Amino acid sequence: MKKNLMLIVNPVSGKGQAKTALFDILSVFSETEYAVTVFMTGKKGDAEEMAREESEKYDVVVCIGGDGTLSEVMSGLMQAKAPPP
């Protein structure tokens, strides 16, 4: 059974390189034990909100972006509800 992976992507980070490489990134994850759901940010605060509101549904959270994206994702994860044991 595949694990669920939440992929939060900032498409404008790194001069848009994440958006360009997204297909290759998805191919790598798809060949493994992960079922990937992609969340694309559109504005400041999106990554934090996505991580806070959706992360409990996933086994793994991965982000693609810069320092700001990582900071938002970490803040969102720290605010997220912990799943029941």
C-alpha positions in Angstrom: 0.0 0.0 0.0 1.4 3.4 -1.0 2.0 6.1 1.6 0.3 9.5 1.0 2.7 12.4 0.2 1.8 16.0 0.4 3.9 18.1 -2.0 3.7 21.8 -1.5 5.3 23.7 -4.4 6.1 27.4 -4.7 6.1 27.7 -8.6 7.9 31.1 -8.7 10.8 30.1 -6.3 14.2 29.9 -7.9 13.1 31.8 -11.1 10.4 29.2 -11.7 12.7 26.2 -11.7 10.3 24.2 -9.5 7.5 24.5 -12.0 9.9 23.4 -14.8 11.1 20.4 -12.9 7.7 19.3 -11.4 7.1 16.6 -14.0 10.5 15.0 -13.3 10.0 15.3 -9.5 6.6 13.7 -9.7 8.0 10.9 -11.8 10.6 10.1 -9.2 8.1 10.0 -6.3 5.6 8.0 -8.3 8.1 5.3 -8.9 8.5 4.8 -5.2 6.0 3.9 -2.5 4.3 7.3 -2.5 1.0 8.5 -3.8 1.6 12.3 -4.4 -0.9 15.1 -4.1 0.4 18.5 -5.3 -0.5 21.8 -3.7 0.6 24.9 -5.6 1.1 28.1 -3.7 -0.2 31.3 -5.2 0.6 34.0 -2.6 2.4 34.5 0.7 0.8 32.5 3.4 -0.6 29.7 1.2 2.1 27.1 2.2 1.4 27.7 5.9 -2.3 27.4 5.5 -2.0 24.3 3.3 0.3 22.6 5.8 -1.9 23.6 8.8 -5.2 22.5 7.2 -4.2 19.4 5.2 -1.1 17.8 6.5 -2.8 15.5 9.0 -4.2 13.5 6.0 -0.6 12.7 4.8 2.2 10.4 5.9 4.9 12.7 4.5 5.1 16.4 3.7 7.6 17.7 1.2 8.0 21.3 0.1 9.7 22.7 -3.0 10.7 26.4 -2.8 13.0 28.6 -0.9 13.6 29.6 2.7 10.2 31.4 2.9 8.3 28.4 1.6 10.1 26.1 4.1 9.4 28.5 6.9 5.7 28.7 6.1 5.4 24.9 5.8 7.2 24.4 9.2 4.9 27.0 10.8 1.8 25.4 9.4 3.0 21.9 10.6 3.6 23.2 14.1 0.0 24.6 14.2 -1.6 21.5 12.6 -3.7 19.2 14.7 -1.9 16.0 15.6 -3.6 12.9 14.2 -5.1 10.6 16.8 -2.8 7.8 18.0 
